[in-house]
């Protein structure tokens, strides 16, 4: 098991749950909103198409060679259009600042984030750092340069020469 160290922010409400897995087979641990004292009663309103960073009241230390991915909660996304705009958001192993969760409201109605709400989930995953090398020619594959739906679904770029 990989251990993530968690430290409370000084202003945090320590009665709010720390990140936690809700079931034995869960890949993601739920993260809760830990709002500033001034926002706790009313919550934070996210207008349609609005974006906010919701505080969690914690800082984390992730082991070298790992990252913490911040992902949307599917229920919030489906029911209300609340999602993470930079999905997945990445918390690097060398970051030690406050953990905030960027949320966007893609729904038609304003959404209120309440103090203590489960707002996202985090997945701790191994990271491989690659080297980058300039070459003159790339190896050939069956797919080649096909992208954006070239395997049969979705959008495909028009072919060169002006012919579709």
QUIQUI-V392052 format. One line per field, one symbol per residue. psi: psi as a letter, one per 30 degrees, with the letter a starting at -180 (. if undefined). A space follows every 50 residues. Layout:
psi = ???
This chain:
psi = kkkkkkkkkefkjgfkklkkkflfgkekkkklkilleffeefakkjlkgl kljkkfgllljkkkglljkkllkeeeeeefgkljfhkkkkjlfgkgakjl jkkkjglflkkkklkfkjfalkkkklkkkllkkklfkllkleebgklhgf gfkakkkkllggk.
